[in-house]
Amino acid sequence: MSNDHDHSHLSPCNCCMSRASCGLNRREFMGTTSASLAGLGLAAGVLASTSDLLASKAIGDTELKPTDPKPLRVQPVLAVTLPKPKKQASWRGWGAFHTQKDIDQEQQRIKKELNKLAADSEFPLEILPLVTLNDATTAAKVSKGDHDVMLIYAANTGLGVLEKLTVPSKWTIMFVRHKSGPVYLWYEIAHNRYLRKMVDEYGQQGMGHQDVIVDSMDQMQWRLRALYGLKNTMGKKVVCVGGPAGWGTGGRTAPEKAKNIFNMDLQTVTYEQLAEMIKKAKQNKTLVKRCNHEAGQYLKQQGISLDTDKQFVEKAFLLNEVFKTLISQAQTDAFTICGCMATVMPISETTACLPLTLMNDSGYNAYCESDFVVIPSGVMLHYISGKPVFLNDPTYPHDNVVTLAHCTAPRKMDGKNYEPAKILTHYESDYGAAPKVDMKLGQEVTVINPDFSFKRWLGFEGEIIDNPFLDICRSQSDVQIKGDCDKLVAETKGFHWMLCYGNYLKEIGYALKKVNIDWMNLS
């Protein structure tokens, strides 16, 4: 059978990248990187200190960890007033706020609900002190505060107050009550007056119908989870060994789009720099000894079997330490490598497959191929789900089944427990160490297919139904499509897909609206 990754006519540098993005040979790429990408790379001092660290004995006693994600800062505001009676006039609008006691009780209700929400959320939430107001001047001042999300409890204040609280440069959620407490006026008029300004067309900048919640704290939680994931995707610094790239002709502009749309900070490290770091690591006998020991302990884990040379695994643990040290010095937790096959194998004397698996299992964002068509979806899905994600090659969907495969699947797919795995060679090269991870049968998964143009992502719910052993990339799972298979075939764009355990389709769709990317949910 043909090798679907043997794209030598497209890319001598990588198993799946196009010549336009990562297709120079090693010598050509080194010259180009040194000259034209020097300004994009990590500071020379950082790289020098990284190499020094790898050469020192101190690293043997240093545990490198991912950087902490940024919490989502939420500013709750109760917009409320007490109506004043007017003789022979309609003076009281809808809403159960008649006395100061009603307002005091609502304040306590809101604080209690938000405290519980923060405690129940598996992602870090910072709830700022509740502000109660009813004038546009105060509202405008509060809107300029240091927060990510303005959470408006729209009780019964005027439209002008709500408009001052809504700043398009920040995210806004409106909460109204029907039965969860005293009924709100804006339960009646949020759509026709606030969102549509008393016409048919939407007119409130920075808000859409999906940003209004009635009663449900569960509805609020998943929206905040989505925004937390988006916050930690925006501006993400990614260390790119070999430079940022994008698969295929369509992916040529992916790094630029990732910068423009997600404000990603893409930091280039050349292969020459990586080679020097690996050389220093190999000379550090303390580090080599520790990595060899950790490799042995890893192979003793329950559910692990070895079907390649143990030295490939030991060198993979050393390469893993190099990668982690590099991104630790860059003060980030995101990493990708472009020439992850032929370019790196002679330098590392193993493959990057197992190190990327180990990094993802440790909580990092680690991806092969430097494909920025799909990497933003992986970063976002990682933070939304709180779990490792699997960048994969899709096959042709048929009979509501699609096989998803690659050689870098995480083992800790649920974020806690290791799936069984066989450590083999990388399939296309028959060299190095790559895991065949058997994902949990019956497991619900989220699958995302980003397009080349960053205009529309597609997603569907799936179920792991088999872990075959075909002559393809080592980690491979048959996924049952919970949706319209024919439409999936017709609407698929881009190339690589992203997968994680659990269903996070609504969070992804909600987050994408904030960056003007359309979302097609087939489930």
HUJO-V121531 format. One record per residue. RES is the residue in one small letter. NEAR is the number of other C-alpha atoms within 8 Angstrom. Layout:
RES & NEAR
RES & NEAR
This chain:
m & 2
s & 3
n & 7
d & 5
h & 7
d & 7
h & 10
s & 7
h & 5
l & 9
s & 15
p & 13
c & 16
n & 15
c & 13
c & 9
m & 17
s & 13
r & 11
a & 8
s & 13
c & 14
g & 13
l & 11
n & 8
r & 8
r & 7
e & 8
f & 10
m & 11
g & 8
t & 9
t & 12
s & 9
a & 7
s & 7
l & 11
a & 9
g & 5
l & 8
g & 9
l & 10
a & 6
a & 6
g & 6
v & 10
l & 12
a & 8
s & 9
t & 12
s & 12
d & 9
l & 10
l & 15
a & 10
s & 8
k & 12
a & 7
i & 10
g & 8
d & 6
t & 6
e & 5
l & 7
k & 7
p & 10
t & 8
d & 4
p & 5
k & 7
p & 9
l & 14
r & 12
v & 13
q & 13
p & 13
v & 12
l & 13
a & 15
v & 12
t & 9
l & 8
p & 8
k & 6
p & 6
k & 7
k & 4
q & 4
a & 5
s & 6
w & 8
r & 7
g & 8
w & 8
g & 10
a & 8
f & 10
h & 7
t & 7
q & 8
k & 6
d & 10
i & 10
d & 8
q & 8
e & 10
q & 10
q & 8
r & 8
i & 8
k & 9
k & 8
e & 9
l & 9
n & 9
k & 8
l & 10
a & 11
a & 6
d & 6
s & 9
e & 5
f & 8
p & 9
l & 10
e & 9
i & 11
l & 8
p & 6
l & 10
v & 7
t & 8
l & 11
n & 12
d & 7
a & 10
t & 6
t & 9
a & 14
a & 10
k & 8
v & 8
s & 11
k & 6
g & 6
d & 5
h & 9
d & 10
v & 12
m & 16
l & 12
i & 14
y & 11
a & 15
a & 14
n & 13
t & 11
g & 7
l & 8
g & 7
v & 13
l & 15
e & 10
k & 11
l & 12
t & 12
v & 12
p & 8
s & 5
k & 10
w & 10
t & 13
i & 12
m & 11
f & 12
v & 15
r & 13
h & 11
k & 7
s & 8
g & 7
p & 11
v & 14
y & 15
l & 12
w & 10
y & 11
e & 7
i & 9
a & 10
h & 9
n & 10
r & 10
y & 13
l & 13
r & 13
k & 10
m & 7
v & 7
d & 5
e & 5
y & 9
g & 7
q & 11
q & 7
g & 11
m & 10
g & 9
h & 7
q & 6
d & 9
v & 11
i & 12
v & 9
d & 10
s & 8
m & 8
d & 6
q & 8
m & 9
q & 10
w & 9
r & 10
l & 9
r & 11
a & 13
l & 10
y & 13
g & 14
l & 12
k & 9
n & 12
t & 13
m & 9
g & 10
k & 11
k & 11
v & 13
v & 14
c & 15
v & 15
g & 13
g & 14
p & 15
a & 16
g & 18
w & 15
g & 11
t & 7
g & 10
g & 15
r & 12
t & 8
a & 14
p & 13
e & 7
k & 10
a & 13
k & 12
n & 8
i & 7
f & 13
n & 10
m & 13
d & 9
l & 12
q & 13
t & 15
v & 13
t & 12
y & 11
e & 7
q & 9
l & 10
a & 10
e & 9
m & 12
i & 12
k & 8
k & 12
a & 14
k & 10
q & 8
n & 12
k & 8
t & 8
l & 14
v & 12
k & 8
r & 9
c & 12
n & 12
h & 8
e & 9
a & 11
g & 9
q & 8
y & 8
l & 9
k & 7
q & 7
q & 5
g & 7
i & 12
s & 8
l & 10
d & 8
t & 10
d & 8
k & 7
q & 6
f & 13
v & 13
e & 12
k & 13
a & 14
f & 14
l & 14
l & 12
n & 12
e & 8
v & 12
f & 9
k & 11
t & 11
l & 10
i & 13
s & 13
q & 11
a & 9
q & 7
t & 12
d & 12
a & 12
f & 14
t & 13
i & 13
c & 17
g & 13
c & 15
m & 12
a & 10
t & 12
v & 14
m & 13
p & 8
i & 8
s & 11
e & 10
t & 14
t & 17
a & 14
c & 13
l & 14
p & 11
l & 14
t & 14
l & 10
m & 13
n & 13
d & 13
s & 8
g & 9
y & 12
n & 13
a & 11
y & 12
c & 14
e & 14
s & 14
d & 15
f & 14
v & 17
v & 13
i & 10
p & 11
s & 10
g & 13
v & 10
m & 13
l & 14
h & 14
y & 13
i & 14
s & 9
g & 10
k & 13
p & 16
v & 15
f & 11
l & 15
n & 11
d & 10
p & 11
t & 7
y & 7
p & 11
h & 7
d & 5
n & 11
v & 11
v & 13
t & 12
l & 12
a & 13
h & 12
c & 13
t & 15
a & 13
p & 14
r & 12
k & 12
m & 16
d & 8
g & 9
k & 6
n & 8
y & 7
e & 12
p & 11
a & 12
k & 11
i & 13
l & 13
t & 12
h & 15
y & 11
e & 9
s & 7
d & 7
y & 9
g & 15
a & 17
a & 14
p & 16
k & 13
v & 14
d & 11
m & 11
k & 7
l & 8
g & 7
q & 10
e & 11
v & 13
t & 15
v & 12
i & 12
n & 15
p & 16
d & 14
f & 11
s & 7
f & 10
k & 9
r & 11
w & 13
l & 14
g & 14
f & 14
e & 15
g & 12
e & 13
i & 16
i & 10
d & 8
n & 10
p & 7
f & 7
l & 5
d & 5
i & 10
c & 11
r & 15
s & 13
q & 17
s & 14
d & 13
v & 13
q & 11
i & 13
k & 11
g & 9
d & 10
c & 12
d & 6
k & 8
l & 10
v & 9
a & 6
e & 7
t & 9
k & 8
g & 11
f & 10
h & 12
w & 13
m & 14
l & 12
c & 15
y & 12
g & 9
n & 8
y & 10
l & 11
k & 6
e & 12
i & 12
g & 12
y & 11
a & 12
l & 11
k & 10
k & 7
v & 8
n & 7
i & 11
d & 10
w & 11
m & 9
n & 9
l & 12
s & 8
